[in-house]
Amino acid sequence: MDEEKYADNFRTSKGRNLIQRPFFLIYALLGVSYLLIVIGFVVALSKVALASSEISKLHTALVKDPYGHDFHLFPCGADTRQWEYFSGKCYYFSLKAVSWHMAKAQCEQQHSQLVIINNLAKQNFIQTRTRNERYWIGLHDQHTEGEWKWLDGSNYRTGFKNWKQGEPNNYQNQDEDCGQLWINGEWNDYTCSSESFYVCEKALPVKPTSASKRT
């Protein structure tokens, strides 16, 4: 009788062990999986933090020294990303319409001037970015009617021109003394007090030499 009871207890204990063993394996696998997930998350988080730190350092370096080895990414300067580069110069296309005189002052505040369009290549570049709007340019005849002058002193008489047909005409003697890009890129004379968008132009910053940096 005792032997039969012992045999029953042995079979019951063995059955329980067989049942518990798969659950133990499942729990062990779940634990390992959870640990791997945590480790992966920590590694990914550290990589993101490292990348963020590197980007921050790069931005700081570019602002402090825009002439660094990554200068080609921001040819007009790391702090002037609203400017566009073309053929050795930088251009800013305003988002606000103002008078010609205000536009001139706004450009000067940014160490630039109203754009001087003295060749076809520049005309085409400007024209593709000013479609369907009117923009002031650095051309005027405010001193003497009919004697148009560029703000930088470029030769107007023998230089490039792109006037709209019939312009400049000083329409109805309204003192149309300032040059403006028409919606199709052609030039038009217009009253300086009227409001239009404007284009600023400045030379590409010159990378200083090592000697000039030390001084």
BADONU-687311 format. One line per 5 residues: number of its first residue (from 0); for each residue x, y, z of C-alpha. Coordinates in pm, whole numbers, plus 50000, padded with zeros to 5 digits. Example, Ala and Ser with C-alpha at 12.3 -4.5 7.8 and 13.67 -1.06 7.14 Angstrom:
BEGIN
0> 51230:49550:50780 ~ 51367:49894:50714
END
This chain:
BEGIN
0> 50000:50000:50000 ~ 50280:50236:50094 ~ 50459:50153:49769 ~ 50150:50238:49565 ~ 50108:50565:49752
5> 50472:50648:49696 ~ 50437:50571:49326 ~ 50133:50798:49299 ~ 50312:51082:49475 ~ 50612:51038:49246
10> 50396:51051:48935 ~ 50213:51361:49065 ~ 50538:51538:49150 ~ 50686:51450:48810 ~ 50376:51580:48635
15> 50394:51906:48821 ~ 50759:51945:48728 ~ 50678:51880:48363 ~ 50403:52143:48375 ~ 50613:52402:48561
20> 50917:52364:48337 ~ 50760:52521:48021 ~ 50629:52814:48227 ~ 50974:52868:48369 ~ 51120:52876:48020
25> 50854:53122:47904 ~ 50920:53352:48199 ~ 51293:53329:48140 ~ 51255:53417:47771 ~ 51025:53707:47855
30> 51275:53836:48106 ~ 51562:53814:47857 ~ 51351:53984:47589 ~ 51258:54266:47825 ~ 51623:54311:47920
35> 51727:54327:47555 ~ 51455:54583:47482 ~ 51571:54801:47771 ~ 51933:54775:47658 ~ 51836:54859:47299
40> 51633:55159:47413 ~ 51921:55289:47625 ~ 52167:55247:47336 ~ 51930:55423:47091 ~ 51868:55705:47338
45> 52241:55755:47388 ~ 52295:55768:47011 ~ 52022:56030:46971 ~ 52171:56236:47253 ~ 52516:56209:47094
50> 52385:56311:46751 ~ 52197:56605:46902 ~ 52512:56715:47082 ~ 52717:56695:46762 ~ 52459:56897:46567
55> 52454:57159:46841 ~ 52833:57180:46837 ~ 52837:57210:46457 ~ 52580:57491:46461 ~ 52773:57677:46730
60> 53095:57637:46536 ~ 52936:57763:46214 ~ 52790:58069:46386 ~ 53120:58150:46556 ~ 53327:58072:46247
65> 53118:58075:45927 ~ 53438:58020:45731 ~ 53497:57668:45866 ~ 53528:57350:45659 ~ 53147:57331:45626
70> 53122:57685:45490 ~ 53003:57548:45154 ~ 52677:57442:45322 ~ 52591:57806:45397 ~ 52786:58018:45145
75> 52614:58336:45261 ~ 52685:58260:45628 ~ 52536:58020:45882 ~ 52319:58296:46033 ~ 52181:58415:45695
80> 51992:58112:45568 ~ 51718:58329:45417 ~ 51971:58450:45163 ~ 52024:58272:44833 ~ 52357:58229:44662
85> 52413:58297:44293 ~ 52731:58359:44097 ~ 52945:58487:44382 ~ 52679:58702:44552 ~ 52397:58659:44801
90> 52035:58768:44754 ~ 51746:58827:44990 ~ 51387:58831:44863 ~ 51165:59023:45103 ~ 50838:58892:45239
95> 50697:59238:45308 ~ 50606:59520:45067 ~ 50745:59865:45153 ~ 50834:60191:44975 ~ 51151:60214:44765
100> 51329:60428:45025 ~ 51231:60189:45304 ~ 51350:59895:45095 ~ 51683:60071:45040 ~ 51718:60131:45415
105> 51622:59771:45498 ~ 51892:59639:45265 ~ 52152:59874:45410 ~ 52068:59753:45760 ~ 52162:59405:45639
110> 52494:59534:45496 ~ 52365:59506:45141 ~ 52190:59717:44876 ~ 51894:59695:44643 ~ 51984:59454:44366
115> 52180:59576:44063 ~ 52074:59384:43752 ~ 52361:59431:43510 ~ 52355:59112:43301 ~ 52114:58859:43155
120> 52220:58573:43384 ~ 52136:58773:43695 ~ 51813:58894:43535 ~ 51705:58533:43474 ~ 51798:58428:43828
125> 51603:58715:43984 ~ 51311:58675:43746 ~ 51252:58308:43833 ~ 51211:58405:44200 ~ 50995:58714:44163
130> 50717:58592:43936 ~ 50365:58723:43996 ~ 50489:58998:44229 ~ 50654:59339:44196 ~ 50999:59400:44344
135> 51207:59713:44389 ~ 51556:59717:44234 ~ 51846:59958:44288 ~ 51763:60186:43994 ~ 51625:60543:44004
140> 51615:60884:43833 ~ 51523:61092:44137 ~ 51785:61363:44079 ~ 51719:61436:43711 ~ 51421:61307:43518
145> 51531:61053:43259 ~ 51883:61011:43396 ~ 51862:60666:43544 ~ 52133:60554:43785 ~ 52225:60236:43965
150> 52287:60267:44339 ~ 52637:60120:44310 ~ 52737:60358:44031 ~ 52732:60096:43755 ~ 52713:60240:43404
155> 52345:60252:43315 ~ 52371:60397:42964 ~ 52588:60122:42819 ~ 52483:59845:43055 ~ 52218:59574:43048
160> 51853:59683:43038 ~ 51522:59499:43041 ~ 51250:59766:43037 ~ 50894:59672:42957 ~ 50785:59801:42619
165> 50705:60173:42644 ~ 50891:60211:42975 ~ 51020:60414:43145 ~ 50745:60667:43071 ~ 50685:60861:43397
170> 50314:60793:43344 ~ 50104:61110:43368 ~ 50396:61293:43530 ~ 50341:61102:43855 ~ 50709:61114:43952
175> 50774:60751:43868 ~ 51137:60777:43969 ~ 51216:60428:44101 ~ 51291:60106:43917 ~ 51071:59805:43974
180> 51054:59449:43848 ~ 50715:59389:43690 ~ 50531:59061:43746 ~ 50691:58908:43435 ~ 51044:59023:43521
185> 51053:59324:43292 ~ 51141:59663:43436 ~ 50896:59941:43507 ~ 50927:60291:43652 ~ 50699:60351:43949
190> 50632:60606:44221 ~ 50889:60556:44498 ~ 50632:60598:44776 ~ 50429:60301:44654 ~ 50484:59967:44826
195> 50647:59665:44666 ~ 50860:59375:44771 ~ 51235:59416:44723 ~ 51556:59226:44653 ~ 51876:59289:44849
200> 52218:59197:44714 ~ 52556:59164:44884 ~ 52894:59022:44804 ~ 52982:58673:44922 ~ 53167:58695:45255
205> 53540:58667:45197 ~ 53706:58390:45395 ~ 53975:58551:45610 ~ 54333:58423:45598 ~ 54499:58263:45898
210> 54701:58581:45952 ~ 54391:58802:45957 ~ 54223:58567:46205 ~ 54518:58603:46446 ~ 54498:58980:46429
END
